[in-house]
């Protein structure tokens, strides 16, 4: 039989080269691929990758269906099927397909294939001895059980690639399987994954647990949700964003036309102590909307605020009279914000503003946006555009996350390996040219998800931000989340050792080669944590920070805050001989291996403080430190979920006196889905529905009070207990904020695991960033006052009164209209590809009714076999009907929904 198989295989190889194969082997036979007499050629591999059709299907998340019979009662599992269909016969079995599966495979449930996890989310699919080859048109289904759950069509990562060897045993050039590439929807401009089958079963595919009450946001659900707002043209003539502290309309307000531009009194600006360059960016944004500088235009005068005026940074007064505009402020940011308010007030229809007076100052001095460019890189132009929009809405802190497991994104003088190796992912198991593929990056390094900022790029970004009154806070996550740096420094070590320079080789080494610790990070890495007992680790940190500080100095904005990260550390030093020696003899009083993680944070924090730099970190890592050993001005970003007692850690760190910045995931993670829909992009471990209205509703000065208006990730009510809790020894476990202390500000986050392109990043950020700006700048009257004695909040506690709820609804009505009728069009003028909301729609008695979250956006519908029609009022239709919203300029469309 084997001789017959070998002869057949030779003939098949010849046929395959001509793109026509013949498999004479019976399905009941099990040929031994090792003894097959043929091997791959590059052209064969290319052809096979181009025609293999892959379909990814989420079967079920129900534990009783997905988990093994001996599973634990609370175990979470899912079942996925991957269909492989070849258009040609193929008997060759010595191939490997690599793919990203973010939640790891636990077991393969059929007998022709094996799957093993390689590293992180990278998995390898191979045929085993039961594999009978591909026949043309026949579908091979790979069925497997995974860990946790999959609730989104976006979970199917792209760019599967196939690897094989030639007759000499040399690996051929890996080829991406064409059917697994993302495509771009021509209407929305968004990435789509045609290889992922649509969800059709809400219970089996979209329900998280039996207790999950979250409702799939289909058109009829959105219609009910959107019914709370209606078109109101009266409010937008004087609306602006963010809402000012006080706004007084003139008696019998008039419209002031800026169609002829504005004439800036630059001498009065100089008299106020401000150079024109300090407000030039704000003036340019006004010009982008059609209001340019013109001597014949409306006069704009500037003046220095006197001592009796609120002197908080960013404060300003704006007065719009019939014949002139005046702006009073203390410093450049105030003057820029005054112009930004004028820009927001502007009606694009006629380039007018209403006569009024505004006195304004920010709620928080920390108003931030975080962007992760490590998991997937985002271009310099994207960052420049983001900085410009942050300034337009008075945000002033850019937290730039440039180092993580999946990539190092900043050139560091003297350590070229960080970007030569650490900025690229590709198919190189030696990891000497790049690090391994992750997150569907594919086998090639020349892809936009790879990349880095040169030193010149970074200086340009910092200068650009500084000109817009924005502080750049760089972050390279340590000691966990550091795989890219570790692998890069390993390459440096090997290269220098090969040159015989052992001293230089060890200078920045980050791991102990003798460490036998077995661990797994949250993202399933077993090699991503710096060894915190090695002096070379601290030399590396000092080198990186010192070089970044030089770049800031060159840019004219001193490095005053550096974010360590410090989160999700897996502890890769428990069996390290170097750590054993350190514990036995050190000057820091460390006697237990469990203390060394906190020791790293404390030591680096003080290293930064000695340089005059404020240390920052994420709340979980910061909570492990000894407060007495930390600099008093430390910054902590709170990423704890409020529904899971997240307020407790926030209050604890506020009480430490740290600069505590709210970054709570269920409302401030902009990589989470906007609506509860499996087609929406994003991670969803803390929320599956974070739309603009939810961000707007955030009560930032009273975290536990949000339990009165929000539900948890499964759509169920939760309780937040803010009372004092002590242990049996009287030690405080948790409790309320101390009188006189408060959070320092809030920050939006974009993590990029699922955000592959600049376009997707803008979709995820906007318009939620505008609501972030609203909450960072303006304290609403409807926010429940904080109760320093401690209180319990839930859906029935009643502190969020009916009158407060009514005022919140009224304010949202105004904001929604401002967005739909005024502000989104301004984002378009800046080239920002924001998310156009999916529409609500129902068909009652044959009549189609439609609405949208932001009144004023145009709506369209299309019956089967007909053209798109503008929706103006309820209309007679025949179901099913397609519905969508249109951008103000008519060039972009929202995602189409189907109404039955």
BELDA-V138887 format. One record per pair of residues at least 12 apart in sequence whose ideal C-beta (glycine too) atoms are under 7 Angstrom apart, sorted by the first residue. I is the first residue (numbers start at 0). J is the second residue. Records with the same first field share a line. If there is no record, write none. Layout:
I=J, J
This chain:
1=31, 34
4=24, 30
5=34, 35, 36
7=23, 24
8=35, 36, 37, 90
9=36, 37
11=37, 88, 90
12=37
15=43, 89
16=40, 42, 43
18=46, 87
19=87
20=87, 88, 89
21=88
22=88, 90, 132, 134
24=90, 131, 132
26=131
29=128, 129
31=128
32=92, 93
35=91
37=91
38=164, 165, 166
39=91, 163, 164, 165, 171
40=165
41=171, 172
44=161, 163, 171, 174
45=174
47=89, 161
48=161, 174, 175, 176, 177
49=177
50=85, 86, 87
51=83, 85, 176, 178
52=84, 178
53=81, 82, 83, 159, 176, 178, 179, 194
54=82, 194, 196
55=79, 81, 155, 194, 195, 196
56=79, 80, 196
57=77, 79, 149, 204
58=78, 79, 80
59=77, 78, 203
60=77, 148, 149, 150, 203, 204, 206, 207
61=203
62=74, 75, 76
64=78
65=77, 78, 144
75=147, 148
76=144, 145, 146
77=145, 148, 149
78=142, 144
79=143, 145, 149
80=140, 141, 142
81=141
82=138, 140
83=138, 139, 141
84=138
85=133, 135
86=135, 136
87=135
88=133, 134, 135
89=132, 133
90=132
92=126, 130, 132
93=163, 164
94=161, 162, 163
95=123, 125, 162
96=124, 159, 161
97=121, 123, 159, 160, 162, 436
98=122, 124, 156, 159
99=120, 121, 156, 437, 438, 439
100=120, 122, 145, 156
101=120, 154, 156
102=145, 146, 147, 149
103=116, 145, 146, 523
104=116, 122, 143, 145
105=144, 145, 146
106=143, 144
107=143
108=142, 143, 144
109=140, 141, 142
110=129
111=126, 127, 129, 130, 131, 139
112=124, 125, 126, 127, 141
113=125, 127
114=143
116=523
117=435
118=435, 524
119=404, 437, 522, 523, 524
120=437, 438, 523
121=435, 436, 437
124=141
148=207
150=205, 207, 677, 683, 687
151=677, 683
152=192, 195, 197, 198, 677, 678
153=192, 680, 681, 753
155=192, 194, 195
156=438, 439
157=179, 180, 181, 192, 439
158=175, 179, 180, 439, 440, 441
159=176, 179
160=173, 174, 175, 176, 426, 441, 442
161=173, 174, 176
162=426
173=426, 442
175=441, 442
178=194
179=194
186=892
187=892, 893, 894
188=758, 832, 891
189=759, 762
190=755, 756, 759
198=677
201=215
205=677
207=713
208=713
210=713, 715
211=713, 714
212=713, 714, 715
213=675, 687, 713, 714
214=675, 714
215=675, 676
216=674, 675, 676, 688
218=838, 839, 840, 882, 896, 898
219=841
221=837, 838, 839
222=839, 840, 841, 848, 850
224=839
225=839, 850, 851, 852
226=850
227=808
228=811, 812, 815, 854
229=854
230=816, 854, 855
231=812, 816
232=820
234=813, 816
235=816, 817, 820, 821
236=346, 353
237=353, 355
238=813, 817, 821
239=340, 343, 344
240=343, 392, 769, 773, 817, 822
241=392, 393, 772, 773, 776, 777
242=773, 777
243=340, 357, 359
244=358, 359, 360
245=357, 358
246=355, 357
247=355, 356
248=353, 355
249=354, 355
252=353, 354, 355
253=321, 354
254=351, 353
255=297, 319, 321, 351, 352, 354
256=350, 351
257=290, 296, 297, 345, 350, 351, 352
258=350
259=293, 295, 296
260=290, 291, 292, 293, 296
261=290, 292, 293, 296, 297, 299
262=293, 294, 296, 297, 298, 299
263=292, 299
264=298, 299, 300, 301
267=300, 301, 302
268=301
271=301, 302, 303
272=303
273=331, 334
276=466
277=331
278=331, 334, 335, 338
280=387, 390, 466, 467
281=335, 338, 339
282=338
284=342, 391
285=338, 341, 342
287=828, 829
288=342, 345, 347, 825, 828
289=350
290=345, 350
297=323, 324
298=323
299=324, 326
300=323, 325
301=326, 334
302=325, 327
304=327, 328, 329
309=360
310=329
311=360, 361
312=330, 332, 364
313=332, 333, 336, 360, 361, 393
314=328, 329, 333, 359, 360
315=327, 328, 333, 334, 336, 337, 359
316=357, 358
317=337, 340, 341, 357
318=356
319=352, 353, 354, 355
320=354
321=354
324=341
326=338
331=468
332=468
335=468
336=393
339=391, 393
340=357
342=391
347=824
361=393, 776
362=775, 776, 777, 778
363=743, 744, 745, 775
364=743, 744
365=396, 658, 660, 743, 744
366=393, 394, 395, 396, 744, 772, 775, 776
367=394, 396, 398, 660, 744, 746
368=389, 394, 397, 398, 746, 747, 768, 771
369=398, 400, 746, 747, 748, 749
370=385, 399, 400, 749
371=400, 749, 750, 751
372=400, 401, 408, 751
373=400, 401, 402, 403, 405, 406, 408
374=403, 405, 406, 438, 750, 751, 752
375=438, 448, 751, 754, 755
376=406, 408, 447, 448, 449, 450
377=757, 760
378=757
379=452, 456, 460
381=757, 760
382=460
383=463
384=829, 830, 831
386=463, 464, 467, 469
387=467, 829
388=768, 829, 831
389=469
390=467, 468, 469
392=768, 769, 772
393=772, 776
394=772, 775
395=468, 469, 470
396=469, 470, 472, 746
397=464, 469, 471, 472
398=472, 474, 562, 746
399=471, 472, 473, 474
400=474
401=473, 474, 475
402=475, 476, 483, 484
403=476, 480, 483
404=480, 482, 483, 522, 524, 527
405=424, 437, 438, 483
406=421, 422, 483
407=421, 422, 483, 484, 487
408=422, 451, 452
409=451, 452, 457
410=451, 452, 453, 454
411=543, 546
412=454, 546
413=542
414=507, 542
416=487, 488, 490, 491
417=484, 487
418=451
420=432, 433, 434, 486, 487, 490
421=434, 483, 484, 486, 487
422=449, 450, 451
423=444, 449
424=436, 437, 440, 449
425=442, 443, 444
426=442
430=486
431=490
434=482, 483, 486
438=752
447=756
448=755
454=550
457=550
458=550, 553, 554
461=550, 551, 554, 556
462=554, 555
465=554, 555, 556
470=556
471=556
472=560, 562, 615
473=547, 561
474=562, 564
475=543
476=564
477=529, 540, 563, 564
478=528, 529, 531, 568, 599
479=520, 527, 528, 566, 567, 568, 569
480=527, 564, 567
481=527, 528, 529
482=524, 526, 527
484=509
485=509, 510, 526, 527, 529
488=507, 508, 509, 539
491=507
492=504, 508
505=535
506=535, 538
507=535, 538, 539, 542
508=533, 535
509=529, 530, 535, 536, 539
510=530
511=530, 533, 575, 576, 577
513=576
514=530, 571, 572, 574, 575
515=574
516=571, 572, 573, 574, 575
518=569, 570, 571
519=569
520=567, 569
521=567
528=568, 569, 570, 571
530=571, 572, 575, 577, 578
531=572, 595, 596, 598, 599
532=572, 575, 577, 578, 581, 595
533=577
537=602
540=603
541=606
544=561, 607
548=610
558=612
559=612, 613
560=612, 613, 615, 634
561=607, 612, 614, 615
562=615, 616
563=600, 603, 604, 614, 615, 616
564=616, 617
565=600, 616, 617, 620, 621
566=617, 619, 620
567=619
568=596, 620
570=596
572=592, 595
573=592
578=592, 595
596=623
597=623, 624, 625
600=616, 620, 621, 624
601=624, 625, 628, 629
604=629, 630, 633
605=630
608=630
613=632, 634
614=630, 633
615=634, 636
616=635
617=636, 638
618=635, 636, 637, 638, 639, 648, 652
621=635, 652
622=648
626=655
631=656
632=658
633=657
634=657, 658, 660
635=652, 657, 659
636=660, 662, 746
637=649, 652, 659, 660, 661, 662, 663
638=662, 663, 664
639=663
640=663, 664, 665, 685
641=663, 665, 702, 705, 719
642=665, 711, 717
645=663, 702
646=702, 703, 719, 721
647=733
649=661, 702, 742
650=734, 735, 736
651=733
653=736, 740, 741, 742
654=736, 737, 740
658=743
659=742, 743
660=743, 744, 745, 746
661=699, 742, 745
662=746, 748
664=685, 686
665=685, 686, 689
666=689, 693, 694, 697
667=745, 746, 747, 748
668=685, 748, 750
669=747, 748, 749, 763, 764, 767
670=682, 749, 750, 751, 753, 754, 763
671=683, 685, 686, 689
672=687, 688, 689
673=689, 690, 834
674=688, 690, 837
675=687, 688
678=894
680=753, 759, 762, 763
681=753, 763
682=750, 752, 753
685=712
686=712
687=712
691=766, 767, 770
692=811
694=767, 770, 771, 774
695=770, 773, 811, 814
696=708, 807
697=774
698=782, 783
699=742, 745, 774
700=741, 782, 785
701=782, 783, 784, 785
703=719, 721, 792
704=783, 792, 798, 799
706=718, 719, 792, 793
707=792, 793, 794, 796, 798, 799
708=799
716=793, 794
718=791, 792, 793
719=792
720=791
721=735, 789, 790
722=789, 790, 791
723=735, 789
734=789
735=787, 788, 789
736=785, 787
738=787
744=775
745=771, 774, 775
747=767, 768, 771
749=763, 764
758=832
761=831, 832, 833
762=832, 833, 834
765=826, 831, 833, 834
766=818, 823, 833, 834
769=822
779=810
780=806
781=803, 806, 807, 810
783=798, 799, 803
815=852, 853, 854
816=854, 855
818=853
819=853, 854, 855, 856
820=855
823=853, 887
824=887
827=886, 887, 888
835=884, 886, 891, 892, 893
836=851, 852, 853, 884, 893
837=893, 894, 896
838=850, 851, 858, 882, 883, 884, 893, 896
839=851
840=882, 896, 898
841=898
842=876, 878, 880, 898
845=875, 876
846=873, 874, 875
847=860, 873, 874, 876, 880, 898
848=873
849=870, 882
851=884
856=884, 885
857=869, 884, 885
858=870, 884
859=883, 885
860=876, 880, 881, 882
861=880, 881
862=876, 877, 880
863=879
878=898, 899
879=897, 898, 899
880=898
881=895, 897
882=896, 898
883=895
